[in-house]
Amino acid sequence: MIRVIILGSGSIIPTRNRFASSIYVDTGSHKILIDCGPGTIEKMRHANINPWLIDGILLTHFHIDHSSDLLPFLKLRAYDEDGKIAANPATIRIYGPRGLTNFLEQTIDHNKYYNYLSDVIKYHSYTEICEMVENDVKDHDGLKIISRPVRHRSGIMYRLEVKNKVLVFSGDTAFDPNMIEAAKNADLLIHECSFPKKFLVGEHSTEDDLSQIVSLAKPRILVITHLYPAWSGHEADLVNKVAEKFKCRIYIAHDMLEIRL
């Protein structure tokens, strides 16, 4: 069984049921996070997810609503669960787009306010940095991780292949044919739909974009996420729009939604 928990299903604007992006995936042999936005660690605590068992963090891009809990996460991993300095912290792999190494250097190593994470806590000793170049494929001890660029600043999507299942995560993106190819016949597609078309801001997907992607990719299960407050009260309209072209099991994400495959 594969467990997927949508820890954060919204935007940087908190609402009653949604806040910034983070997804937990438990394959049995691997426990990973897709993005690590604000509130991720607290939601893990509420969901009884042990942060010391996370062995991979996959960042789709570097925007603050997808990455701001990364630094606290790196710090806590230097300690054991009793709050003592860990003698031998377990290695965690951090995946991300091209520029990941520079992002960490600028945010931590060359930042006089946070460089103690490097100089004192020595996060480098228990992290493995994996930059995903265009159309990259990595094997994380039996978990196949595939990335493709998408239409969002420095953004990539991820396709995971494990236990004969395919899970696809869009991250933030405007309409992109790469998503159709990567999500073809996926068991689970988690795709953003930030705004209704009439309120679109920036490089994001609308209901028309998502409807087209889903009709061509034909996933078995669709979870719609990264919803701004403009969708509040109109979620049924979004489901109906997508279902016009292709019928599959559709979930409108809320924080702590769990899917089992």
C-alpha positions in Angstrom: 0.0 0.0 0.0 1.1 3.6 -0.7 -0.2 6.4 1.5 -0.4 9.9 0.3 -1.4 12.7 2.7 -1.9 16.3 1.4 -0.4 18.2 4.3 -0.8 21.5 2.6 -3.4 22.1 -0.2 -3.6 25.8 -0.5 -1.6 28.9 -1.2 0.3 31.4 0.9 -3.1 32.8 1.9 -4.4 30.7 4.8 -8.1 29.6 4.8 -10.1 27.4 7.1 -9.2 24.2 5.3 -6.1 25.0 3.3 -2.6 26.5 3.6 0.7 26.3 1.8 2.1 23.3 -0.2 3.4 20.0 1.1 2.6 16.3 0.4 3.7 13.2 2.3 4.2 10.0 0.5 4.8 6.7 2.3 5.6 3.8 0.0 6.5 1.4 2.9 10.2 1.5 2.1 10.4 5.2 1.6 8.9 8.2 3.4 9.2 11.4 1.4 7.9 15.0 1.2 6.9 16.7 -2.0 7.6 20.4 -1.1 8.0 21.7 2.4 6.0 24.9 2.7 5.2 26.8 5.9 3.4 24.7 8.5 4.7 21.4 7.1 6.4 20.2 10.3 3.4 21.2 12.5 1.0 19.3 10.2 3.3 16.3 10.3 3.0 16.4 14.1 -0.8 16.4 13.9 -0.7 13.5 11.5 1.6 11.5 13.7 4.3 11.5 11.0 7.8 11.1 12.4 10.1 13.6 10.7 13.2 11.5 11.6 12.0 8.8 9.2 11.7 11.1 6.2 14.5 10.0 3.7 13.8 12.4 0.9 12.4 15.9 0.2 11.5 16.8 -3.4 11.2 20.5 -4.0 9.3 21.5 -7.1 10.6 25.1 -7.0 12.1 27.5 -4.5 9.1 29.9 -3.8 8.6 30.4 -0.1 5.2 28.8 0.0 6.8 25.5 -1.1 10.2 25.6 0.7 10.1 27.7 3.9 10.0 24.7 6.3 13.1 23.2 4.8 15.5 25.0 7.0 13.7 24.1 10.3 13.6 20.5 9.0 17.3 20.5 8.4 17.9 21.8 11.9 15.7 19.3 13.7 17.4 16.4 11.9 20.7 17.3 13.7 19.0 16.3 17.0 17.5 13.0 18.1 13.9 12.6 19.2 14.9 13.4 22.9 16.3 16.8 21.8 19.9 15.7 22.2 22.6 16.2 19.5 22.4 13.2 17.2 25.6 11.2 17.1 25.0 10.1 13.5 22.0 11.8 11.9 20.4 9.8 9.2 21.1 11.0 5.7 18.3 12.8 3.9 18.3 13.4 0.1 17.1 16.8 -1.1 15.9 16.9 -4.7 15.1 20.0 -6.6 15.4 21.9 -9.9 18.7 23.2 -11.4 20.0 25.8 -8.9 19.2 23.8 -5.8 22.8 23.9 -4.6 23.0 27.6 -5.1 19.7 28.1 -3.4 21.0 26.3 -0.3 24.3 28.1 -0.4 22.7 31.6 -0.6 20.0 30.8 1.9 22.3 29.1 4.5 26.0 29.0 3.8 26.5 32.6 2.7 23.8 34.0 5.0 25.3 35.4 8.2 22.0 34.8 10.1 21.5 31.2 9.0 25.1 29.9 8.3 25.3 28.4 11.8 23.3 25.5 10.2 26.4 24.9 8.1 29.2 26.0 10.4 27.9 24.6 13.7 25.2 22.1 12.9 26.9 21.0 9.7 23.8 20.1 7.7 26.1 19.1 4.8 27.2 16.0 6.8 23.7 14.4 6.7 22.3 15.7 3.4 22.7 14.6 -0.1 21.9 17.2 -2.7 20.4 16.0 -6.0 19.8 18.6 -8.7 17.3 17.4 -11.2 18.5 18.6 -14.6 16.1 18.6 -17.6 14.3 15.2 -18.1 16.4 13.7 -15.3 15.8 10.2 -13.8 17.0 9.2 -10.4 16.7 5.8 -8.6 16.2 6.4 -4.8 16.8 2.8 -3.7 14.0 1.3 -5.8 11.9 4.5 -6.0 12.2 5.9 -9.5 12.1 9.7 -9.6 11.6 11.4 -12.9 11.4 15.2 -13.4 10.3 17.4 -16.3 10.5 21.2 -16.5 7.1 23.1 -16.3 6.0 26.6 -16.9 6.7 28.2 -13.6 9.8 30.0 -12.5 12.5 27.4 -12.0 9.7 24.8 -11.7 9.8 21.1 -12.3 7.2 18.3 -11.9 7.8 14.8 -10.5 6.7 11.4 -11.6 7.3 8.6 -9.1 7.3 5.0 -10.1 7.1 2.5 -7.2 5.3 -0.8 -6.5 3.9 -0.9 -10.1 2.2 2.5 -9.4 2.7 5.9 -11.0 2.3 9.0 -9.0 2.6 12.4 -10.7 2.9 15.8 -9.0 2.6 19.0 -11.0 4.0 21.5 -8.6 3.1 25.0 -9.8 2.6 25.4 -13.5 0.7 27.0 -16.3 -0.7 24.7 -19.0 2.3 22.5 -20.1 2.3 19.6 -22.6 5.0 18.0 -20.4 2.4 17.3 -17.8 0.2 15.4 -20.3 3.1 13.2 -21.3 4.3 12.6 -17.8 0.9 11.9 -16.3 -0.3 9.5 -19.1 -2.4 6.8 -17.4 -1.0 7.6 -14.0 -2.6 5.9 -11.0 -2.6 9.3 -9.2 -2.2 12.8 -10.6 -1.9 15.7 -8.1 -2.2 18.8 -10.1 -2.6 22.5 -9.2 -5.5 24.7 -10.2 -4.7 27.9 -8.4 -7.3 30.3 -9.8 -10.5 30.3 -11.8 -9.7 31.6 -15.3 -11.3 35.0 -14.7 -9.0 35.6 -11.7 -5.8 34.1 -13.1 -2.5 35.6 -11.7 0.9 34.4 -12.8 2.1 31.1 -14.2 -0.7 28.8 -12.8 -3.4 26.5 -14.1 -7.1 27.3 -14.5 -10.0 25.0 -14.8 -9.8 25.0 -18.6 -6.1 24.1 -18.4 -6.6 21.3 -16.0 -9.6 19.9 -17.9 -7.5 19.6 -21.1 -4.6 18.0 -19.3 -6.8 15.4 -17.5 -8.7 14.6 -20.7 -5.5 13.7 -22.5 -3.5 12.2 -19.7 -6.4 10.1 -18.4 -5.3 9.4 -14.8 -7.1 6.9 -12.6 -7.3 9.4 -9.7 -7.1 13.2 -9.7 -6.4 15.4 -6.7 -6.8 19.1 -7.4 -4.6 21.2 -5.1 -2.9 24.6 -4.6 -6.2 26.3 -4.4 -6.4 30.0 -3.7 -9.3 31.5 -1.8 -11.0 32.4 -5.1 -12.1 28.8 -5.3 -13.8 28.7 -1.9 -17.5 27.8 -2.4 -17.0 27.0 -6.0 -15.2 23.6 -5.7 -18.2 21.7 -7.2 -17.9 23.9 -10.3 -14.3 22.9 -10.7 -15.1 19.2 -10.4 -17.9 19.5 -12.9 -15.7 21.3 -15.4 -12.9 18.7 -15.3 -15.4 15.8 -15.4 -17.0 17.2 -18.6 -14.1 15.9 -20.7 -12.9 12.9 -18.7 -14.5 11.0 -15.8 -12.2 9.6 -13.1 -12.1 9.7 -9.3 -11.7 13.4 -8.5 -10.8 14.9 -5.1 -10.7 18.6 -4.2 -7.8 18.7 -1.8 -8.0 20.0 1.7 -5.3 19.8 4.3 -4.8 16.3 5.7 -6.7 14.6 2.9 -5.4 11.0 2.6 -5.3 8.8 -0.5 -4.4 5.1 -0.4 -3.2 3.2 -3.4 
